[in-house]
Structure formats: structure tokens, C-alpha cells
Amino acid sequence: MSSGTGTEKALSLLRRLPRVSLSNLKPNPGAHKKSTRGRGIYGGKTHGAGHKGSGQRQNFMRVGYETGNNPFYLRFPVQCYYKGHHLKLSYKPLCMGNLQKMIDTNRLRTDIPIDVTQIANTKLFEIKAVEKEGGIMLENDGIDHFKARINIEVQWASEAVIAAVERNGGFITTAYYDFISLDAAVNPANFFKRGVPIPRRMIPPQHLIGYYTDPKNRGYLADPALIAKERFILAQKYGYELPDVNDSPDKDMLIERKDPRQVFFGLEPGWIVSLRDKVILKPTDPELKEYYAS
């Protein structure tokens, strides 16, 4: 009897209570606390945070702000040396001692011309064209121990480095590569897999025209007759006898040069190299031939 009476009371209570809905749901008492602004030194409605701006909206100072002092970038004058530094090219340094070591350990072949492609293929240098790196720069360290006879093409070289190469009967050329050509030259396998034509090299920018047309720098755009004259003058300056290239069995290799528009030795701009099919596709359209030859 008692259990039946309790059940009826519970059912009658449920009949009088409202149904559960979104309108009558609420959290338990004390589950949420009202958020309050932190105490400030003066109190008030902003509690020391001020009105508007970064001082009120963030809890840290902006970069370069020195709490009212004259900031660092305004205390010092502008240095003209750094003007346009984001546009300047940087070069991977390669000293002559390491170059000789790479030749002695058969990392570099001397029976063919050495260029940025062969140097990058050693996997000792990572040249990133997208980071404004323009190629290889030969440095003076180890020039007294350099004994190899090579035909090398780099992007920057000093007078002492040129003399060290030519003293042994070698030839050196400084050549410019634009970003697209350099990216293809340092990693030809990935470039050939894309199945696109070999690009033609662009001419140097205006501020580098003088360097690559100067025969003293052995620029690839300089007059060959003037380069031969400068080779003789440099030999007199450094006190060595210039070897006769005609007496060398490697004459054809030593005098081989790239065309100013050429990226790879033996491959012309506009050709498509298929590594899978092992074929080279050459353009036949006269307009394409004229474009890549110009």
C-alpha cells in the first residue's frame, strides 16, 4: 500500500512540473563566476589600462618600443652600406684549398669543364636560388697549394684566384645565372623530370654588367682577344710564365666555353630532356628557334 501511494505522489508531482526545455535550463548555482577586470594602481573603470590602443588591448609592448625613449632605429643614422641589401646576391664561398681537395678525392672531374652543376652535384654545397644566392665564389685560401689544371666557371673570383688557376695552365670564367637558370643548373635531375624546355640564361642586371664584361674578371661577356691580353699582363704582374695551351693534350677541354644563353654544357636552350625515355626533343618551329637563339 505504501509503495503504491509513493508512486502516485511522484507521478502527480511530475504532472504539475513544467517540461524540460531550453527556456528553463540553467547551470548549477556557483558553477560560473562573473569575470572582473584585474585591479589597477588607480582603480577606476579601466583599472590603469588606459583608453584605446595597444596599451589597453594587449599586455606586451610592440617591437621597437622603448617606453618613451628614442628607439634604437632612430638613434643611429642610416647606413648606406645596407641600402638595397635585400636585392643583393650572396655567393657560396669555396676556397682554393677545398677545391684542390675535391679534385684529389675524385669528387670533381678535371677531364671536363667544371661549372656550378658539377660543384652542386658533389652534395657539399646547397645553392638556393630562391634565397638570393647567385652561385659559387672562389676564395683565396689555399692558392699556394693549388696545382690542378682545370677549366672552371664560377660566378665570382678575385684577381689572386684567377692567377692561381692560370698559373697551372688552366682557364677560369665568371658567368652570371638568373634565378630560373641557376635553379635548373644546381639540380638538373629534378628539372628534367618536369618535362619543360631548358631555359635560356638572361643577361646580368645593370649593376653587374660592368663586372661580367670586364676582361680582368674573365667575364663571360668580355672580348676573348682582351682576355688573352689580360692573361699575359696578369702573368707578368704575379711573376709566372703563362703555359702554352697549344702544347696541352687537353686543349679542346680547356678552351671550351658556354654560350651566354646556355645553361648546360652540350645542351642548348629550348631542348627537352626526357630521362624516362632517354631522348632529347629539339624544337622545330622557326619562331621557337629564333626565340631561344636570341
Contacts in CASP RR format, 6 or more apart in sequence:
PFRMAT RR
TARGET T0000
AUTHOR 0000-0000-0000
METHOD contacts of the structure
MODEL  1
MSSGTGTEKALSLLRRLPRVSLSNLKPNPGAHKKSTRGRGIYGGKTHGAG
HKGSGQRQNFMRVGYETGNNPFYLRFPVQCYYKGHHLKLSYKPLCMGNLQ
KMIDTNRLRTDIPIDVTQIANTKLFEIKAVEKEGGIMLENDGIDHFKARI
NIEVQWASEAVIAAVERNGGFITTAYYDFISLDAAVNPANFFKRGVPIPR
RMIPPQHLIGYYTDPKNRGYLADPALIAKERFILAQKYGYELPDVNDSPD
KDMLIERKDPRQVFFGLEPGWIVSLRDKVILKPTDPELKEYYAS
18 24 0 8 1.000
37 46 0 8 1.000
37 47 0 8 1.000
37 49 0 8 1.000
38 47 0 8 1.000
39 47 0 8 1.000
40 47 0 8 1.000
40 48 0 8 1.000
40 49 0 8 1.000
41 48 0 8 1.000
42 48 0 8 1.000
46 56 0 8 1.000
49 55 0 8 1.000
49 56 0 8 1.000
50 56 0 8 1.000
54 61 0 8 1.000
54 62 0 8 1.000
61 67 0 8 1.000
64 71 0 8 1.000
64 72 0 8 1.000
64 73 0 8 1.000
65 71 0 8 1.000
66 72 0 8 1.000
86 132 0 8 1.000
87 132 0 8 1.000
88 132 0 8 1.000
89 132 0 8 1.000
89 133 0 8 1.000
89 134 0 8 1.000
89 135 0 8 1.000
90 131 0 8 1.000
90 132 0 8 1.000
90 133 0 8 1.000
90 134 0 8 1.000
91 133 0 8 1.000
91 134 0 8 1.000
91 135 0 8 1.000
91 136 0 8 1.000
91 137 0 8 1.000
91 155 0 8 1.000
91 156 0 8 1.000
92 125 0 8 1.000
92 127 0 8 1.000
92 133 0 8 1.000
92 135 0 8 1.000
92 136 0 8 1.000
92 137 0 8 1.000
93 137 0 8 1.000
93 139 0 8 1.000
94 119 0 8 1.000
94 125 0 8 1.000
94 136 0 8 1.000
94 137 0 8 1.000
94 138 0 8 1.000
94 139 0 8 1.000
94 154 0 8 1.000
95 138 0 8 1.000
95 139 0 8 1.000
95 140 0 8 1.000
95 141 0 8 1.000
95 142 0 8 1.000
96 138 0 8 1.000
96 139 0 8 1.000
96 140 0 8 1.000
96 141 0 8 1.000
96 142 0 8 1.000
96 143 0 8 1.000
96 145 0 8 1.000
96 146 0 8 1.000
96 161 0 8 1.000
96 164 0 8 1.000
97 141 0 8 1.000
97 142 0 8 1.000
97 143 0 8 1.000
97 145 0 8 1.000
97 146 0 8 1.000
99 108 0 8 1.000
99 138 0 8 1.000
99 146 0 8 1.000
99 148 0 8 1.000
100 142 0 8 1.000
100 145 0 8 1.000
100 146 0 8 1.000
100 147 0 8 1.000
100 148 0 8 1.000
102 108 0 8 1.000
102 122 0 8 1.000
102 124 0 8 1.000
103 110 0 8 1.000
103 148 0 8 1.000
103 150 0 8 1.000
107 122 0 8 1.000
107 124 0 8 1.000
108 114 0 8 1.000
108 118 0 8 1.000
108 119 0 8 1.000
108 122 0 8 1.000
109 118 0 8 1.000
110 148 0 8 1.000
110 149 0 8 1.000
110 150 0 8 1.000
111 250 0 8 1.000
111 253 0 8 1.000
112 118 0 8 1.000
112 253 0 8 1.000
112 265 0 8 1.000
113 151 0 8 1.000
113 152 0 8 1.000
113 153 0 8 1.000
113 253 0 8 1.000
113 256 0 8 1.000
113 265 0 8 1.000
114 150 0 8 1.000
114 151 0 8 1.000
114 152 0 8 1.000
114 153 0 8 1.000
115 152 0 8 1.000
115 153 0 8 1.000
115 185 0 8 1.000
115 258 0 8 1.000
115 265 0 8 1.000
116 127 0 8 1.000
116 135 0 8 1.000
116 136 0 8 1.000
116 153 0 8 1.000
116 154 0 8 1.000
116 155 0 8 1.000
116 177 0 8 1.000
116 182 0 8 1.000
116 185 0 8 1.000
116 186 0 8 1.000
117 185 0 8 1.000
117 186 0 8 1.000
117 188 0 8 1.000
117 264 0 8 1.000
119 125 0 8 1.000
119 136 0 8 1.000
120 126 0 8 1.000
120 127 0 8 1.000
120 185 0 8 1.000
120 186 0 8 1.000
120 187 0 8 1.000
125 136 0 8 1.000
127 133 0 8 1.000
127 134 0 8 1.000
127 135 0 8 1.000
127 136 0 8 1.000
127 182 0 8 1.000
127 186 0 8 1.000
129 179 0 8 1.000
129 180 0 8 1.000
129 182 0 8 1.000
129 183 0 8 1.000
129 186 0 8 1.000
130 179 0 8 1.000
130 183 0 8 1.000
133 182 0 8 1.000
134 155 0 8 1.000
134 177 0 8 1.000
134 182 0 8 1.000
135 154 0 8 1.000
135 155 0 8 1.000
135 156 0 8 1.000
135 177 0 8 1.000
135 182 0 8 1.000
136 154 0 8 1.000
136 155 0 8 1.000
136 156 0 8 1.000
137 154 0 8 1.000
137 155 0 8 1.000
137 156 0 8 1.000
137 157 0 8 1.000
138 152 0 8 1.000
138 154 0 8 1.000
138 156 0 8 1.000
138 157 0 8 1.000
138 158 0 8 1.000
138 161 0 8 1.000
138 172 0 8 1.000
139 158 0 8 1.000
139 161 0 8 1.000
140 158 0 8 1.000
140 160 0 8 1.000
140 161 0 8 1.000
143 160 0 8 1.000
143 161 0 8 1.000
143 163 0 8 1.000
143 164 0 8 1.000
146 164 0 8 1.000
146 165 0 8 1.000
146 168 0 8 1.000
147 168 0 8 1.000
148 168 0 8 1.000
149 168 0 8 1.000
149 169 0 8 1.000
149 170 0 8 1.000
149 248 0 8 1.000
149 250 0 8 1.000
149 254 0 8 1.000
150 165 0 8 1.000
150 170 0 8 1.000
150 171 0 8 1.000
151 170 0 8 1.000
151 171 0 8 1.000
151 172 0 8 1.000
151 253 0 8 1.000
151 254 0 8 1.000
151 255 0 8 1.000
151 256 0 8 1.000
152 165 0 8 1.000
152 171 0 8 1.000
152 172 0 8 1.000
152 173 0 8 1.000
153 172 0 8 1.000
153 173 0 8 1.000
153 174 0 8 1.000
153 175 0 8 1.000
153 220 0 8 1.000
153 258 0 8 1.000
154 172 0 8 1.000
154 173 0 8 1.000
154 174 0 8 1.000
154 175 0 8 1.000
155 174 0 8 1.000
155 175 0 8 1.000
155 176 0 8 1.000
155 177 0 8 1.000
156 174 0 8 1.000
157 172 0 8 1.000
157 174 0 8 1.000
157 217 0 8 1.000
157 218 0 8 1.000
159 216 0 8 1.000
159 234 0 8 1.000
161 172 0 8 1.000
162 172 0 8 1.000
162 217 0 8 1.000
162 218 0 8 1.000
162 234 0 8 1.000
163 234 0 8 1.000
163 235 0 8 1.000
163 237 0 8 1.000
163 238 0 8 1.000
163 240 0 8 1.000
165 171 0 8 1.000
165 172 0 8 1.000
166 172 0 8 1.000
166 231 0 8 1.000
166 234 0 8 1.000
166 235 0 8 1.000
166 242 0 8 1.000
167 235 0 8 1.000
167 238 0 8 1.000
167 240 0 8 1.000
168 243 0 8 1.000
169 242 0 8 1.000
169 243 0 8 1.000
169 245 0 8 1.000
169 248 0 8 1.000
169 254 0 8 1.000
170 243 0 8 1.000
170 254 0 8 1.000
171 245 0 8 1.000
171 254 0 8 1.000
171 255 0 8 1.000
172 218 0 8 1.000
173 218 0 8 1.000
173 219 0 8 1.000
173 220 0 8 1.000
173 257 0 8 1.000
174 211 0 8 1.000
174 212 0 8 1.000
174 217 0 8 1.000
174 218 0 8 1.000
174 219 0 8 1.000
174 220 0 8 1.000
175 212 0 8 1.000
175 219 0 8 1.000
175 220 0 8 1.000
175 258 0 8 1.000
176 201 0 8 1.000
176 203 0 8 1.000
176 204 0 8 1.000
176 208 0 8 1.000
176 212 0 8 1.000
176 220 0 8 1.000
177 185 0 8 1.000
177 201 0 8 1.000
177 263 0 8 1.000
178 201 0 8 1.000
178 202 0 8 1.000
180 199 0 8 1.000
180 202 0 8 1.000
181 199 0 8 1.000
181 200 0 8 1.000
181 201 0 8 1.000
181 202 0 8 1.000
181 263 0 8 1.000
183 191 0 8 1.000
184 191 0 8 1.000
184 198 0 8 1.000
184 199 0 8 1.000
184 263 0 8 1.000
185 263 0 8 1.000
185 264 0 8 1.000
188 264 0 8 1.000
189 275 0 8 1.000
192 273 0 8 1.000
192 274 0 8 1.000
192 275 0 8 1.000
193 275 0 8 1.000
195 272 0 8 1.000
195 273 0 8 1.000
195 274 0 8 1.000
196 272 0 8 1.000
197 269 0 8 1.000
197 270 0 8 1.000
197 271 0 8 1.000
197 272 0 8 1.000
197 283 0 8 1.000
197 292 0 8 1.000
198 263 0 8 1.000
198 264 0 8 1.000
198 267 0 8 1.000
198 268 0 8 1.000
198 269 0 8 1.000
198 270 0 8 1.000
198 271 0 8 1.000
198 272 0 8 1.000
198 273 0 8 1.000
199 263 0 8 1.000
199 269 0 8 1.000
199 270 0 8 1.000
200 261 0 8 1.000
200 262 0 8 1.000
200 263 0 8 1.000
200 269 0 8 1.000
200 270 0 8 1.000
200 292 0 8 1.000
201 260 0 8 1.000
201 261 0 8 1.000
201 262 0 8 1.000
201 263 0 8 1.000
201 269 0 8 1.000
203 209 0 8 1.000
203 221 0 8 1.000
203 260 0 8 1.000
204 211 0 8 1.000
204 212 0 8 1.000
204 221 0 8 1.000
209 221 0 8 1.000
211 217 0 8 1.000
211 219 0 8 1.000
212 219 0 8 1.000
212 220 0 8 1.000
212 221 0 8 1.000
212 222 0 8 1.000
213 219 0 8 1.000
213 221 0 8 1.000
213 222 0 8 1.000
214 222 0 8 1.000
215 222 0 8 1.000
215 223 0 8 1.000
215 226 0 8 1.000
215 227 0 8 1.000
215 229 0 8 1.000
215 230 0 8 1.000
216 230 0 8 1.000
216 234 0 8 1.000
218 227 0 8 1.000
218 230 0 8 1.000
219 227 0 8 1.000
220 257 0 8 1.000
220 258 0 8 1.000
220 260 0 8 1.000
221 260 0 8 1.000
231 242 0 8 1.000
232 242 0 8 1.000
235 241 0 8 1.000
235 242 0 8 1.000
245 251 0 8 1.000
245 254 0 8 1.000
245 255 0 8 1.000
248 254 0 8 1.000
256 265 0 8 1.000
258 265 0 8 1.000
259 268 0 8 1.000
261 269 0 8 1.000
261 292 0 8 1.000
261 293 0 8 1.000
262 268 0 8 1.000
262 269 0 8 1.000
263 269 0 8 1.000
267 273 0 8 1.000
267 280 0 8 1.000
268 282 0 8 1.000
268 292 0 8 1.000
269 292 0 8 1.000
269 293 0 8 1.000
270 282 0 8 1.000
270 283 0 8 1.000
270 288 0 8 1.000
270 292 0 8 1.000
271 280 0 8 1.000
271 281 0 8 1.000
271 282 0 8 1.000
271 283 0 8 1.000
272 280 0 8 1.000
272 281 0 8 1.000
273 280 0 8 1.000
273 281 0 8 1.000
274 280 0 8 1.000
274 281 0 8 1.000
283 289 0 8 1.000
283 292 0 8 1.000
END
